[in-house]
Amino acid sequence: MTAHLVASLDRSEPGTSDFRTEQVVVGDVRIPVLRGGPRDSTEAVVFVHGNPGAGSDWLDLMRPAARFAQVIAPDMPGFGGAEKRADQDYTLPGYGKHLGGLIDALGLTRVHIVAHDFGGPWSLTWAAAHPDLVASVTLINTGVMLDYTWHRVARIWRIPMVGEIVQRFASRRLLTALLAHDNPGLHGDWVARIANHLRPWGTRRAVLRLYRSTTPTMMEALVEPLRDRDLPCLVVWGPKDVYLPAIQAQRQREPFPSAQIHVIPGAGHWSFLERPDLVEPLVLGHLRAHHLTPRSGRE
């Protein structure tokens, strides 16, 4: 898949120095990519959001990681500021291929994956095909979902016509109320922001296609190639996750036999936003342990 940088915007994220948003075209899909930290290396931490999400959701984790590593967070196709055309590929293999195209475009040869929600299956689809490029994996309420039963909203999205009707008429108020109900530990500002991620019709259409095209076989196919490499893996899970049950945390030892698993007390699906005091030290410690590029005096 061809990819190239088309623009580097002279813009820093609010409250953050040394972060820039670049526009990258992967295949024929334009996406914004948030970047920070040292750029004199082909090693980077790649933060991959899920549904609903955007790259900037990771900023609170990216800031401290950027003190010792290059950090990158794309808006994946159909989400955030990325293109949301009807003719794009919103399948699991399509997202994996897109992520690989981005990694190639940025010239990365050593990648640390940090993923949440569907960002896990997307990035692990790429990782299973390119294990030599993967230095470490951090899975936050995500992973290779084995013997998984879709949550109640996903089951509705997967029904043809019914899913379209629900997506068309789900108001911002309804989305906010549903997210707040399912995620009582998530601050109201984050509830509103996440609900806002789902407002564009292009994102809702992408969600329908993604959830309908993803099969258990796709997940099962990832186990063997990942298990054969036993990549360094940190698994962080909120036990009150109503979308992805915490039993899946233990299942990650099937693709990652040596995985370190941490359950975050009281946290739900967005554990890294709900309990940053507990999640951040785990993630940064894991990244530091497996990051090889010299820090060049940055701390």
Secondary structure as UniProt FT lines:
FT   STRAND          3..8
FT   TURN            14..15
FT   STRAND          19..26
FT   TURN            27..28
FT   STRAND          29..36
FT   STRAND          43..48
FT   HELIX           55..58
FT   HELIX           59..65
FT   TURN            66..68
FT   STRAND          71..74
FT   TURN            77..78
FT   TURN            80..81
FT   TURN            86..87
FT   HELIX           92..105
FT   TURN            106..107
FT   STRAND          110..116
FT   TURN            117..118
FT   HELIX           119..129
FT   HELIX           131..133
FT   STRAND          134..140
FT   HELIX           152..157
FT   TURN            160..161
FT   HELIX           162..169
FT   HELIX           172..182
FT   TURN            184..185
FT   HELIX           188..197
FT   HELIX           201..213
FT   HELIX           216..229
FT   STRAND          233..237
FT   TURN            239..240
FT   HELIX           247..251
FT   TURN            252..255
FT   TURN            257..258
FT   STRAND          260..263
FT   TURN            265..266
FT   TURN            269..270
FT   HELIX           271..274
FT   HELIX           276..290
FT   TURN            296..297
//
